[in-house]
Amino acid sequence: MALFVARHQHPAERCPAADPAMGAMLLSHLAPENAARNGVTIRGEAVVNGAHTLYLIAEADARERLEAFLAPFAQAGSVEVMPASSCEAVVTRGGCAAAS
């Protein structure tokens, strides 16, 4: 499985967490059991306070799989999925710019 960092941003007026039904649906969508059914393992998540920005650290077999899993978030704003590496992997390969 490959490692990714995903960022979702939305405008304040489209904040899904402000809608109780939408917020509950998104929490259910991010639940470990549902993520696993979709071929995704979420390693960590956090929302930047006041910034309407969610970050995920997740594993999936392909970027496209994680993008598809995060499609519900795209209804409220942008979703960006970026390939990532652990700190250990970066040090082992000799730096951030080194080929993986």
N, C-alpha and C positions, 0 to 999 in steps of 0.2 A: 504494500500500500504506500502511496506517495503522500507526503505531507504538504498541506496548504494553509495559508492564512487568507481568510475571507473577510471582506469589509462590506457592510451594508449601511447606507446612509439614506435618510429620508427627510423631507421638510417637516417642520414642527406641526404644520396643519394636517399632515398625513400620518402622524405617529400611530402605528398600529397598537402600541401599548395603551393608548388613551381610550381605545374601544375595548370594553371588557370581553366581548365575543371574539374579536380578532386577536387580542392578546392571549386568550386561552387557547385559540387554535394554533398560534405560533409556538407557544410553550409545548403543546402536545406534539407539534411537528418536530421540535428540537429534542424531544425526549430520546434517551439512548436507544430504547427499543425501536422507535420509529426510524431513527437514523440508521440503525443496523439493518432494518428491513430494506433500506434504500442504498445499502452498500457504503455507508458513511459512518465513521467513528469520530465523534466530537471530543477533542482532548481538552478544550477550554473555550469559554465564551465570556465576554464582558461587554457592557454598554457604557460608553463614555458619558458620564453625567452631564446633562444639559446640551449635549452635542448631537443627539439623534443619530448616533453611530454605534453599530454593533460590530465587534470583531470576533471571529471564530478561528480556532486552531483545530484543524480537522484532517483526517486521513480518508482517502478514497483511492480506488484503483486508477482513476483518471479525473482530470480537471472537469471534463464534461459531466461526469457523474455528480460531482459536488455542485456544479452550476445548476444542474437539473433539480437537485435536492433543494437548493436555495431559491428556486423560481418563485415561491409564494412571497418572498421578501421583495422581489423585483416589482411586484404590484404596487408597493408603497414608495419605492425609490430605486437607487442604484445598488448593484451587487458586483463586486470585483473579487475574483479568485486568483490568488497569486501562488505560484510554486514556492515552497519554502524548504528549509533544512533545519535540523537541530543544531545547536551550538557545537556539539561534539562532532557532527559530520562536517561542519565548516572548518573546524580546527584540523580534523584529520586530513581533509583534502587541501589544506594549506591556505585557506582564506575565503572570504566572501566572493571574490571575483573568479576563483578557480572553477574550472568545469566540474560538474557533479558526476 
